[in-house]
Amino acid sequence: MANLRTPLFDWHAGHGARVVPFAGWDMPVQYAGIGPEHRAVRTAAGLFDISHMARVDFAGPDALKLLEAVFTNSVAGMKDGQVRYGLVCRDDGGILDDILVYRWPYGFAAVVNASNREKILGWLEQHRAGLDVQVADRTFDTAMVAVQGPKAVDLAAGLFADPVGHLKYYFATPTRYKDRPCVVSRTGYTGEDGLEVIAPNELAVPLWEDLLARGAVPCGLGARDTLRLEAAMPLYGHELTEDIDPIRAGLGWAVKLDKGEFIGREALRQVAAGKPVRVGLALDGKRAAREGTPIVSPDGRPLGTVTSGSFAPWLEQSIAMGYVPPGHAAPGTRLKVDARGTLLDAAVAPLPFYKRPKQPRSPE
């Protein structure tokens, strides 16, 4: 079966992008190169097509009840316009996906990982039985783009019908672009400030070209991956899987055990001490430790496995994330990674590896 394509696919193909299959979609992995695109986001503004991410709307009197049942974080405590990160878990605490939930005066919405769209839609269908709630998959009706970097919010000034520079981090607002409804949120997956925009399909190319004309640099999924790794943001299928629970993944802050019942709550209460936990690794040399590389103690005892690793273009250092026993997880602990028979020296590093400097809020 052919891969899916976003409304921006023809633009990518016509402007020199290297397109690769990703989560059932044909997506641009790079334009000028991962290094230049990564640095553009850290210093100015980069533009990403993230239309492959699933977008789901919730309506009806029981929408809140459904979301509270499947989401580890609190939904009832959200303000209108707020966006909140959390997990969808199995009964045993294994992570089905990490998602963003949006609260509106008239309902809710969620953004789901592309690779998990059908799984999460099936999970929601299963658990909405007996509830008065409508779940609508809007993935194919809309496009989604992210403009990220220290100049991202400023270059979007005046582009939408309503100001967006005042938005707090992890808040969103409905507005209009070219007199059509859209949603702008101050969210992202790069460790930088920025905006994510959901708009009708037919506005994808005009919006993309408007943001490029204002100074954004087109970026692919390659730079998105190195950026999120520097920011120590977990990626589903790497740091997060159905065999990993949120506590082990270092995401306990997104699990509200005291909010009431939700799927996986009891299992997460009983997470056994001693299970491996997610850590950052800073390698002594430039050679990267790729996904699947064994992590060992200084005397060669197996400890865990790298889940994501790369040479970090901004930090100019090889970094990785992986899982090790708690006794080996303290920052500064010396470890090694076994890169195809070559033992590379590494140390446990505090996460995130990169944290953006604080900026004054854009006045717009």
MARSELO-13483 format. One record per residue: residue number from 0; chain; x, y, z of N, C-alpha, C in turn. Coordinates in steps of 0.2 Angstrom, whole numbers, plus 5000, padded with zeros to 4 digits. Example, Ala and Ser with C-alpha at 12.3 -4.5 7.8 and 13.67 -1.06 7.14 Angstrom:
R     n   chain    n.u    n.v    n.w   ca.u   ca.v   ca.w    c.u    c.v    c.w
R     0       A   5066   4972   5039   5062   4978   5039   5066   4984   5039
R     1       A   5064   4989   5035   5068   4995   5036   5064   5000   5039
***
This chain:
R     n   chain    n.u    n.v    n.w   ca.u   ca.v   ca.w    c.u    c.v    c.w
R     0       A   5004   4994   5000   5000   5000   5000   5004   5006   5000
R     1       A   5003   5011   4996   5007   5017   4995   5006   5021   5002
R     2       A   5012   5025   5003   5012   5029   5009   5007   5035   5008
R     3       A   5005   5038   5014   5001   5044   5014   5006   5050   5013
R     4       A   5003   5055   5010   5006   5061   5009   5003   5067   5012
R     5       A   5006   5072   5014   5003   5078   5017   5002   5083   5012
R     6       A   4998   5088   5013   4996   5093   5008   5002   5097   5006
R     7       A   5008   5096   5009   5014   5100   5007   5019   5095   5003
R     8       A   5017   5089   5002   5021   5084   4999   5024   5087   4992
R     9       A   5020   5089   4988   5022   5092   4981   5027   5098   4982
R    10       A   5026   5102   4987   5031   5107   4988   5037   5105   4990
R    11       A   5037   5100   4995   5044   5097   4997   5047   5094   4991
R    12       A   5044   5090   4987   5047   5086   4982   5050   5091   4977
R    13       A   5046   5097   4976   5048   5102   4971   5054   5107   4973
R    14       A   5056   5106   4980   5061   5111   4982   5067   5107   4985
R    15       A   5068   5101   4983   5075   5098   4984   5075   5094   4991
R    16       A   5069   5093   4994   5069   5089   5000   5071   5082   4998
R    17       A   5074   5078   5003   5075   5071   5002   5069   5068   5006
R    18       A   5065   5064   5003   5059   5062   5006   5060   5054   5007
R    19       A   5058   5052   5013   5059   5045   5016   5052   5043   5019
R    20       A   5051   5037   5019   5045   5034   5022   5046   5035   5030
R    21       A   5040   5037   5033   5040   5038   5040   5033   5037   5043
R    22       A   5032   5032   5047   5026   5030   5050   5020   5030   5045
R    23       A   5022   5027   5039   5016   5027   5034   5015   5033   5030
R    24       A   5020   5038   5031   5019   5044   5027   5026   5045   5023
R    25       A   5025   5048   5017   5031   5051   5014   5033   5058   5016
R    26       A   5039   5058   5020   5040   5064   5024   5047   5067   5022
R    27       A   5048   5074   5022   5055   5076   5021   5060   5075   5027
R    28       A   5065   5072   5025   5070   5071   5031   5075   5077   5031
R    29       A   5077   5080   5026   5081   5086   5026   5081   5090   5019
R    30       A   5083   5096   5019   5084   5100   5014   5091   5102   5013
R    31       A   5093   5107   5016   5101   5109   5015   5105   5104   5019
R    32       A   5102   5100   5024   5106   5096   5028   5104   5097   5035
R    33       A   5105   5091   5039   5103   5091   5046   5106   5096   5050
R    34       A   5113   5097   5049   5117   5102   5053   5115   5109   5052
R    35       A   5114   5111   5046   5112   5118   5045   5105   5120   5047
R    36       A   5101   5115   5046   5094   5115   5048   5093   5116   5056
R    37       A   5097   5111   5059   5097   5111   5067   5099   5118   5069
R    38       A   5105   5121   5066   5107   5127   5069   5103   5133   5067
R    39       A   5099   5132   5062   5094   5138   5060   5089   5138   5066
R    40       A   5087   5132   5068   5082   5132   5073   5084   5135   5080
R    41       A   5091   5134   5081   5094   5136   5088   5095   5143   5087
R    42       A   5096   5146   5082   5098   5153   5081   5093   5158   5078
R    43       A   5088   5155   5074   5083   5160   5071   5076   5156   5071
R    44       A   5075   5153   5065   5068   5150   5065   5068   5145   5060
R    45       A   5066   5139   5061   5065   5133   5056   5058   5131   5056
R    46       A   5056   5129   5050   5049   5127   5048   5048   5120   5047
R    47       A   5044   5116   5050   5043   5109   5049   5036   5108   5047
R    48       A   5035   5103   5043   5029   5100   5041   5027   5094   5046
R    49       A   5022   5095   5050   5021   5090   5055   5013   5087   5054
R    50       A   5011   5088   5047   5004   5086   5046   5003   5079   5046
R    51       A   5008   5075   5047   5007   5067   5048   5005   5066   5055
R    52       A   5006   5070   5060   5003   5069   5067   4996   5069   5066
R    53       A   4993   5065   5070   4986   5064   5070   4982   5069   5075
R    54       A   4977   5072   5072   4973   5077   5076   4966   5074   5077
R    55       A   4964   5074   5083   4957   5071   5085   4953   5076   5089
R    56       A   4947   5077   5087   4942   5081   5091   4937   5077   5095
R    57       A   4936   5080   5101   4931   5077   5106   4925   5082   5107
R    58       A   4919   5079   5107   4913   5083   5108   4908   5079   5112
R    59       A   4903   5083   5115   4898   5079   5119   4899   5080   5126
R    60       A   4894   5078   5130   4894   5080   5137   4899   5075   5141
R    61       A   4901   5069   5138   4905   5065   5141   4912   5065   5139
R    62       A   4914   5070   5135   4921   5071   5132   4926   5071   5138
R    63       A   4925   5075   5143   4929   5076   5149   4930   5069   5152
R    64       A   4925   5065   5153   4925   5059   5156   4929   5054   5153
R    65       A   4929   5054   5146   4933   5049   5142   4940   5051   5143
R    66       A   4942   5058   5142   4949   5060   5142   4952   5058   5149
R    67       A   4948   5060   5154   4951   5058   5161   4952   5051   5162
R    68       A   4948   5047   5159   4949   5039   5159   4955   5037   5156
R    69       A   4957   5040   5150   4962   5037   5146   4969   5041   5147
R    70       A   4969   5047   5150   4975   5051   5150   4978   5052   5157
R    71       A   4984   5051   5158   4987   5051   5164   4987   5057   5168
R    72       A   4987   5063   5164   4988   5070   5167   4980   5072   5168
R    73       A   4980   5077   5172   4973   5080   5173   4970   5084   5168
R    74       A   4964   5083   5166   4961   5087   5161   4956   5092   5164
R    75       A   4953   5090   5169   4948   5094   5173   4951   5100   5175
R    76       A   4957   5100   5177   4960   5106   5180   4963   5111   5174
R    77       A   4962   5109   5168   4965   5113   5162   4960   5120   5162
R    78       A   4963   5125   5160   4960   5131   5158   4958   5131   5150
R    79       A   4953   5135   5148   4951   5135   5141   4958   5138   5138
R    80       A   4959   5135   5132   4965   5137   5128   4971   5134   5130
R    81       A   4971   5130   5136   4977   5127   5138   4979   5120   5135
R    82       A   4985   5119   5134   4988   5112   5131   4991   5109   5136
R    83       A   4990   5102   5137   4994   5098   5142   4996   5092   5139
R    84       A   5002   5090   5141   5006   5084   5139   5004   5078   5144
R    85       A   5003   5072   5141   5002   5067   5145   5003   5060   5141
R    86       A   5001   5055   5145   5002   5048   5142   4995   5045   5141
R    87       A   4994   5040   5137   4989   5035   5136   4992   5028   5138
R    88       A   4990   5025   5143   4993   5019   5145   4988   5013   5145
R    89       A   4991   5007   5145   4987   5001   5146   4986   5000   5153
R    90       A   4982   4995   5155   4980   4993   5162   4987   4992   5166
R    91       A   4992   4989   5162   4998   4987   5166   5003   4993   5166
R    92       A   5001   4999   5164   5005   5005   5164   5009   5006   5158
R    93       A   5010   5001   5153   5013   5002   5147   5011   5007   5143
R    94       A   5015   5011   5140   5013   5017   5136   5011   5016   5129
R    95       A   5005   5017   5128   5002   5017   5121   5004   5023   5117
R    96       A   5004   5029   5120   5006   5034   5116   5007   5040   5121
R    97       A   5011   5045   5119   5011   5052   5122   5008   5057   5118
R    98       A   5003   5061   5121   4999   5065   5117   4999   5072   5120
R    99       A   4996   5077   5116   4994   5083   5119   4987   5084   5119
R   100       A   4984   5086   5124   4977   5088   5124   4976   5095   5125
R   101       A   4971   5098   5121   4969   5105   5121   4962   5105   5124
R   102       A   4961   5110   5128   4954   5112   5130   4952   5118   5127
R   103       A   4945   5118   5125   4942   5123   5122   4935   5124   5126
R   104       A   4932   5130   5126   4926   5131   5129   4920   5126   5126
R   105       A   4921   5124   5120   4916   5120   5117   4918   5112   5117
R   106       A   4924   5110   5119   4926   5103   5119   4933   5103   5120
R   107       A   4936   5097   5117   4943   5096   5118   4946   5093   5111
R   108       A   4953   5093   5111   4956   5090   5105   4962   5087   5107
R   109       A   4965   5083   5103   4972   5080   5105   4976   5079   5099
R   110       A   4983   5079   5100   4987   5078   5094   4991   5071   5096
R   111       A   4991   5067   5092   4993   5060   5093   4999   5058   5088
R   112       A   5004   5054   5090   5009   5052   5086   5007   5049   5080
R   113       A   5010   5050   5074   5007   5047   5067   5007   5040   5068
R   114       A   5012   5037   5070   5013   5029   5070   5008   5026   5075
R   115       A   5004   5030   5079   4999   5027   5084   4992   5029   5082
R   116       A   4991   5032   5077   4984   5035   5075   4979   5030   5076
R   117       A   4980   5025   5072   4975   5019   5072   4974   5016   5079
R   118       A   4980   5015   5082   4979   5011   5089   4975   5016   5094
R   119       A   4977   5022   5094   4974   5027   5099   4966   5028   5097
R   120       A   4965   5028   5090   4958   5029   5088   4954   5023   5091
R   121       A   4957   5017   5090   4954   5011   5092   4953   5010   5100
R   122       A   4958   5013   5103   4957   5013   5110   4952   5018   5113
R   123       A   4951   5023   5110   4946   5028   5111   4939   5025   5110
R   124       A   4939   5022   5104   4932   5019   5102   4930   5013   5107
R   125       A   4935   5010   5110   4934   5004   5115   4931   5007   5121
R   126       A   4934   5013   5123   4933   5015   5130   4927   5021   5130
R   127       A   4925   5023   5124   4919   5027   5124   4912   5024   5124
R   128       A   4913   5017   5125   4906   5013   5125   4902   5015   5131
R   129       A   4896   5017   5130   4891   5019   5135   4892   5026   5137
R   130       A   4896   5030   5133   4897   5037   5135   4894   5041   5129
R   131       A   4892   5047   5131   4889   5052   5126   4895   5056   5123
R   132       A   4899   5054   5119   4905   5058   5117   4906   5056   5109
R   133       A   4908   5061   5105   4909   5060   5098   4917   5061   5097
R   134       A   4920   5056   5094   4927   5057   5093   4928   5057   5085
R   135       A   4931   5063   5083   4932   5064   5076   4939   5064   5074
R   136       A   4941   5060   5069   4948   5060   5066   4949   5066   5061
R   137       A   4952   5071   5063   4953   5077   5058   4960   5077   5054
R   138       A   4963   5072   5055   4970   5071   5052   4970   5073   5045
R   139       A   4965   5070   5041   4965   5071   5034   4962   5077   5031
R   140       A   4959   5081   5036   4955   5087   5034   4960   5093   5035
R   141       A   4965   5093   5039   4969   5098   5041   4977   5097   5040
R   142       A   4980   5102   5039   4988   5102   5039   4990   5105   5046
R   143       A   4997   5103   5048   5000   5106   5054   5007   5107   5052
R   144       A   5009   5113   5054   5016   5115   5053   5018   5118   5060
R   145       A   5025   5118   5061   5028   5121   5067   5034   5125   5065
R   146       A   5034   5131   5067   5039   5136   5066   5043   5137   5073
R   147       A   5049   5135   5073   5053   5135   5080   5059   5138   5080
R   148       A   5061   5141   5085   5067   5145   5086   5066   5152   5090
R   149       A   5072   5155   5092   5071   5161   5095   5068   5167   5092
R   150       A   5067   5167   5085   5064   5172   5081   5057   5170   5079
R   151       A   5055   5164   5080   5049   5161   5077   5043   5165   5079
R   152       A   5042   5167   5085   5036   5170   5087   5035   5177   5084
R   153       A   5041   5180   5084   5041   5187   5081   5040   5187   5073
R   154       A   5042   5182   5070   5041   5182   5062   5034   5181   5061
R   155       A   5030   5178   5065   5023   5177   5064   5019   5182   5066
R   156       A   5022   5188   5068   5018   5194   5070   5014   5196   5064
R   157       A   5007   5197   5066   5003   5200   5060   5001   5195   5055
R   158       A   5003   5189   5056   5001   5184   5050   4994   5182   5051
R   159       A   4991   5182   5058   4985   5179   5059   4980   5185   5061
R   160       A   4974   5183   5061   4969   5188   5062   4969   5191   5069
R   161       A   4972   5187   5074   4972   5189   5081   4980   5189   5083
R   162       A   4982   5193   5088   4989   5192   5090   4990   5186   5093
R   163       A   4996   5183   5092   4998   5177   5095   5004   5177   5100
R   164       A   5008   5183   5099   5014   5184   5103   5013   5184   5111
R   165       A   5007   5185   5113   5005   5185   5120   5004   5178   5123
R   166       A   5003   5173   5119   5002   5166   5121   5007   5164   5126
R   167       A   5005   5161   5132   5009   5158   5136   5012   5151   5133
R   168       A   5017   5149   5136   5019   5142   5134   5014   5137   5135
R   169       A   5013   5133   5131   5008   5127   5131   5001   5130   5132
R   170       A   4999   5135   5128   4992   5138   5127   4991   5139   5120
R   171       A   4985   5139   5118   4983   5139   5111   4977   5144   5110
R   172       A   4976   5146   5104   4971   5151   5103   4968   5149   5096
R   173       A   4961   5149   5095   4958   5149   5089   4959   5156   5085
R   174       A   4960   5156   5079   4961   5162   5076   4959   5161   5068
R   175       A   4961   5166   5064   4960   5165   5057   4966   5167   5053
R   176       A   4967   5163   5047   4972   5164   5043   4969   5165   5036
R   177       A   4970   5170   5032   4967   5171   5026   4959   5170   5026
R   178       A   4956   5173   5032   4949   5173   5033   4947   5166   5034
R   179       A   4951   5161   5036   4949   5154   5037   4951   5152   5044
R   180       A   4947   5148   5048   4948   5146   5055   4955   5142   5055
R   181       A   4959   5143   5060   4964   5139   5061   4966   5140   5069
R   182       A   4970   5136   5071   4972   5136   5078   4980   5137   5079
R   183       A   4982   5141   5083   4989   5142   5084   4991   5141   5092
R   184       A   4996   5137   5093   4998   5135   5100   5005   5137   5100
R   185       A   5007   5138   5107   5014   5140   5108   5017   5133   5111
R   186       A   5018   5129   5107   5021   5122   5108   5026   5120   5103
R   187       A   5029   5115   5104   5034   5112   5100   5038   5106   5102
R   188       A   5043   5104   5098   5046   5098   5100   5054   5098   5098
R   189       A   5056   5104   5099   5063   5106   5098   5067   5108   5104
R   190       A   5064   5110   5109   5068   5113   5115   5068   5121   5114
R   191       A   5065   5124   5108   5065   5131   5107   5058   5133   5108
R   192       A   5057   5140   5108   5051   5143   5108   5048   5142   5101
R   193       A   5042   5143   5100   5039   5143   5094   5032   5142   5094
R   194       A   5029   5141   5088   5022   5140   5087   5020   5134   5082
R   195       A   5015   5131   5084   5012   5125   5080   5005   5128   5077
R   196       A   5004   5127   5071   4998   5129   5068   4994   5124   5064
R   197       A   4988   5123   5066   4983   5118   5062   4978   5122   5058
R   198       A   4978   5121   5051   4974   5125   5047   4971   5120   5041
R   199       A   4966   5122   5038   4963   5118   5033   4969   5116   5027
R   200       A   4968   5111   5024   4973   5108   5019   4974   5113   5014
R   201       A   4969   5117   5011   4971   5121   5006   4975   5127   5008
R   202       A   4976   5128   5014   4980   5134   5016   4987   5132   5018
R   203       A   4988   5125   5018   4995   5123   5020   5001   5126   5016
R   204       A   5000   5126   5009   5005   5129   5005   5006   5137   5006
R   205       A   5000   5141   5006   5001   5148   5007   5004   5150   5014
R   206       A   5002   5146   5019   5005   5147   5026   5012   5145   5026
R   207       A   5014   5140   5023   5021   5138   5023   5025   5143   5019
R   208       A   5023   5145   5014   5027   5150   5010   5027   5157   5013
R   209       A   5021   5159   5017   5021   5165   5020   5027   5165   5026
R   210       A   5027   5160   5029   5032   5159   5035   5039   5159   5032
R   211       A   5040   5156   5026   5047   5156   5023   5049   5163   5021
R   212       A   5044   5166   5018   5045   5173   5016   5047   5178   5022
R   213       A   5045   5176   5028   5046   5180   5033   5053   5178   5037
R   214       A   5056   5173   5034   5063   5171   5036   5064   5164   5039
R   215       A   5059   5160   5040   5060   5154   5042   5063   5149   5037
R   216       A   5067   5144   5039   5071   5140   5035   5067   5133   5035
R   217       A   5066   5130   5029   5063   5124   5029   5067   5118   5032
R   218       A   5064   5114   5036   5068   5109   5040   5064   5102   5039
R   219       A   5068   5097   5040   5065   5090   5039   5065   5086   5046
R   220       A   5063   5080   5045   5063   5076   5052   5069   5074   5055
R   221       A   5075   5075   5051   5081   5073   5053   5083   5078   5058
R   222       A   5083   5085   5057   5084   5090   5062   5079   5090   5068
R   223       A   5073   5088   5066   5068   5088   5072   5070   5083   5077
R   224       A   5073   5077   5074   5076   5072   5079   5082   5074   5083
R   225       A   5087   5077   5080   5093   5079   5084   5091   5085   5088
R   226       A   5086   5089   5087   5084   5095   5091   5081   5092   5097
R   227       A   5076   5087   5096   5072   5084   5102   5077   5080   5106
R   228       A   5082   5077   5103   5087   5073   5107   5091   5078   5112
R   229       A   5093   5084   5109   5097   5088   5113   5092   5091   5119
R   230       A   5086   5092   5118   5081   5094   5123   5079   5088   5127
R   231       A   5081   5082   5126   5079   5076   5130   5072   5075   5130
R   232       A   5069   5076   5124   5062   5074   5123   5061   5067   5121
R   233       A   5057   5063   5124   5057   5056   5122   5053   5055   5116
R   234       A   5054   5050   5112   5051   5049   5106   5048   5042   5106
R   235       A   5042   5042   5104   5038   5035   5104   5041   5030   5100
R   236       A   5042   5024   5102   5046   5019   5098   5053   5019   5100
R   237       A   5056   5024   5104   5062   5024   5106   5063   5024   5114
R   238       A   5062   5030   5117   5061   5030   5124   5055   5028   5127
R   239       A   5049   5028   5123   5043   5026   5125   5040   5020   5121
R   240       A   5038   5015   5124   5035   5009   5121   5030   5006   5125
R   241       A   5026   5001   5123   5021   4998   5127   5024   4994   5133
R   242       A   5031   4993   5133   5034   4989   5138   5038   4994   5143
R   243       A   5037   5000   5142   5040   5005   5147   5034   5009   5150
R   244       A   5034   5010   5156   5029   5015   5159   5032   5022   5160
R   245       A   5027   5026   5162   5029   5033   5162   5034   5035   5168
R   246       A   5034   5031   5173   5038   5032   5179   5045   5031   5177
R   247       A   5046   5025   5174   5053   5023   5172   5056   5028   5167
R   248       A   5051   5031   5163   5053   5035   5157   5055   5042   5160
R   249       A   5054   5043   5166   5056   5050   5169   5050   5055   5168
R   250       A   5044   5052   5167   5038   5057   5165   5033   5056   5171
R   251       A   5035   5055   5177   5031   5055   5183   5027   5061   5184
R   252       A   5030   5067   5181   5027   5073   5182   5020   5074   5178
R   253       A   5020   5070   5173   5014   5070   5169   5009   5064   5171
R   254       A   5010   5061   5176   5005   5056   5179   5002   5059   5186
R   255       A   4996   5060   5186   4992   5063   5192   4989   5057   5195
R   256       A   4992   5054   5200   4989   5048   5203   4983   5050   5207
R   257       A   4983   5056   5210   4978   5059   5214   4972   5062   5211
R   258       A   4972   5061   5204   4966   5065   5201   4960   5061   5200
R   259       A   4960   5054   5202   4954   5050   5201   4956   5044   5197
R   260       A   4952   5040   5195   4953   5034   5192   4955   5035   5184
R   261       A   4960   5032   5182   4962   5032   5175   4965   5025   5173
R   262       A   4965   5023   5167   4968   5017   5165   4975   5016   5166
R   263       A   4977   5011   5170   4984   5011   5172   4986   5013   5178
R   264       A   4981   5017   5182   4983   5020   5188   4986   5015   5193
R   265       A   4982   5010   5194   4985   5005   5200   4992   5002   5198
R   266       A   4993   5001   5192   4999   4998   5190   5005   5003   5191
R   267       A   5003   5009   5190   5008   5014   5190   5010   5016   5198
R   268       A   5005   5015   5202   5006   5015   5209   5011   5010   5212
R   269       A   5011   5004   5208   5015   4999   5211   5021   4998   5207
R   270       A   5023   5003   5203   5029   5002   5199   5035   4999   5204
R   271       A   5038   4994   5202   5043   4991   5206   5049   4995   5206
R   272       A   5052   4996   5212   5059   4999   5213   5064   4995   5210
R   273       A   5069   4998   5207   5074   4994   5204   5074   4993   5196
R   274       A   5068   4995   5193   5067   4995   5186   5072   5000   5183
R   275       A   5074   4998   5177   5079   5003   5173   5075   5010   5172
R   276       A   5079   5015   5172   5076   5022   5171   5080   5025   5166
R   277       A   5076   5030   5163   5079   5034   5157   5085   5039   5159
R   278       A   5090   5039   5156   5096   5043   5158   5098   5046   5151
R   279       A   5102   5052   5152   5106   5055   5146   5113   5052   5147
R   280       A   5116   5052   5141   5124   5050   5141   5127   5055   5137
R   281       A   5133   5057   5139   5137   5062   5135   5144   5057   5134
R   282       A   5145   5056   5127   5151   5052   5125   5157   5057   5125
R   283       A   5163   5054   5127   5169   5057   5127   5171   5059   5120
R   284       A   5170   5055   5115   5172   5057   5108   5166   5059   5104
R   285       A   5168   5060   5097   5162   5062   5092   5158   5056   5089
R   286       A   5161   5050   5090   5157   5044   5087   5150   5044   5091
R   287       A   5145   5043   5087   5138   5042   5090   5137   5035   5092
R   288       A   5133   5035   5097   5130   5028   5100   5123   5028   5097
R   289       A   5122   5024   5092   5115   5023   5089   5110   5019   5093
R   290       A   5104   5020   5091   5099   5016   5094   5101   5008   5094
R   291       A   5100   5005   5100   5101   4998   5100   5108   4996   5103
R   292       A   5113   5002   5104   5119   5001   5106   5119   4999   5113
R   293       A   5123   4993   5115   5123   4991   5122   5126   4996   5127
R   294       A   5124   4997   5133   5127   5001   5138   5130   4997   5143
R   295       A   5136   4997   5145   5139   4993   5150   5143   4997   5155
R   296       A   5144   4993   5161   5148   4996   5166   5155   4997   5164
R   297       A   5159   5001   5168   5166   5001   5166   5170   4995   5166
R   298       A   5167   4989   5169   5171   4983   5169   5167   4978   5164
R   299       A   5163   4981   5160   5160   4977   5155   5153   4973   5156
R   300       A   5150   4974   5162   5144   4971   5164   5138   4975   5160
R   301       A   5134   4971   5157   5128   4974   5153   5123   4977   5158
R   302       A   5121   4983   5156   5117   4987   5160   5110   4989   5156
R   303       A   5111   4991   5150   5105   4993   5146   5106   4994   5139
R   304       A   5102   4998   5136   5103   4999   5129   5101   5007   5127
R   305       A   5105   5009   5122   5103   5016   5120   5097   5016   5116
R   306       A   5092   5021   5117   5086   5021   5113   5086   5027   5108
R   307       A   5090   5032   5109   5091   5037   5104   5099   5040   5105
R   308       A   5102   5041   5099   5109   5044   5100   5111   5047   5093
R   309       A   5115   5052   5094   5117   5056   5088   5123   5061   5090
R   310       A   5126   5063   5085   5131   5069   5086   5126   5075   5086
R   311       A   5127   5079   5092   5122   5085   5093   5125   5091   5089
R   312       A   5122   5093   5084   5125   5099   5080   5127   5105   5084
R   313       A   5122   5107   5089   5123   5113   5092   5128   5112   5098
R   314       A   5127   5107   5101   5132   5105   5107   5139   5103   5105
R   315       A   5139   5101   5099   5145   5098   5096   5148   5093   5100
R   316       A   5144   5088   5102   5145   5082   5106   5141   5077   5104
R   317       A   5143   5071   5105   5139   5065   5104   5135   5063   5111
R   318       A   5129   5063   5110   5124   5062   5116   5119   5056   5114
R   319       A   5117   5053   5120   5112   5048   5119   5107   5048   5125
R   320       A   5102   5044   5124   5097   5042   5129   5096   5035   5129
R   321       A   5095   5032   5135   5094   5025   5136   5092   5023   5143
R   322       A   5091   5017   5144   5089   5014   5151   5094   5011   5154
R   323       A   5095   5012   5161   5100   5009   5165   5097   5008   5172
R   324       A   5100   5003   5176   5097   5002   5183   5098   5009   5187
R   325       A   5093   5010   5192   5094   5016   5196   5101   5017   5199
R   326       A   5104   5012   5201   5110   5012   5204   5116   5015   5200
R   327       A   5115   5016   5193   5119   5018   5188   5117   5024   5185
R   328       A   5112   5028   5188   5108   5033   5184   5110   5040   5187
R   329       A   5115   5040   5192   5116   5047   5195   5121   5051   5190
R   330       A   5119   5057   5189   5124   5061   5184   5131   5061   5186
R   331       A   5135   5060   5181   5142   5059   5182   5145   5052   5183
R   332       A   5140   5047   5183   5142   5040   5183   5146   5038   5177
R   333       A   5151   5035   5177   5155   5033   5171   5153   5027   5169
R   334       A   5151   5026   5162   5149   5020   5159   5152   5020   5152
R   335       A   5151   5015   5149   5153   5014   5142   5148   5011   5138
R   336       A   5148   5013   5131   5144   5010   5126   5148   5006   5121
R   337       A   5145   5000   5119   5148   4995   5115   5146   4996   5108
R   338       A   5150   5000   5104   5148   5002   5097   5152   4997   5093
R   339       A   5148   4991   5092   5150   4986   5087   5157   4984   5089
R   340       A   5158   4982   5096   5164   4980   5098   5169   4985   5101
R   341       A   5168   4991   5099   5172   4996   5102   5169   4999   5108
R   342       A   5172   4999   5114   5170   5002   5120   5171   5010   5120
R   343       A   5166   5014   5120   5166   5021   5120   5165   5023   5127
R   344       A   5169   5028   5130   5168   5031   5136   5162   5036   5136
R   345       A   5158   5036   5142   5153   5040   5142   5151   5041   5150
R   346       A   5147   5047   5151   5145   5048   5158   5138   5050   5158
R   347       A   5135   5048   5163   5128   5050   5164   5127   5058   5164
R   348       A   5123   5061   5160   5122   5068   5160   5115   5070   5162
R   349       A   5115   5076   5166   5108   5078   5168   5104   5080   5161
R   350       A   5097   5079   5162   5093   5080   5156   5089   5086   5158
R   351       A   5088   5091   5153   5089   5090   5146   5097   5092   5145
R   352       A   5099   5090   5139   5106   5091   5137   5106   5099   5135
R   353       A   5101   5101   5132   5101   5108   5130   5094   5111   5133
R   354       A   5095   5117   5135   5089   5121   5138   5090   5128   5135
R   355       A   5085   5130   5132   5085   5137   5128   5086   5143   5133
R   356       A   5089   5148   5131   5089   5154   5136   5083   5157   5136
R   357       A   5081   5160   5142   5075   5163   5143   5075   5170   5139
R   358       A   5069   5171   5136   5068   5177   5132   5062   5181   5134
R   359       A   5062   5187   5133   5056   5191   5135   5051   5189   5130
R   360       A   5044   5189   5132   5039   5188   5128   5038   5193   5123
R   361       A   5036   5190   5117   5035   5195   5111   5029   5199   5112
R   362       A   5029   5206   5112   5024   5210   5113   5018   5210   5107
R   363       A   5020   5209   5101   5016   5209   5095   5011   5215   5096
***
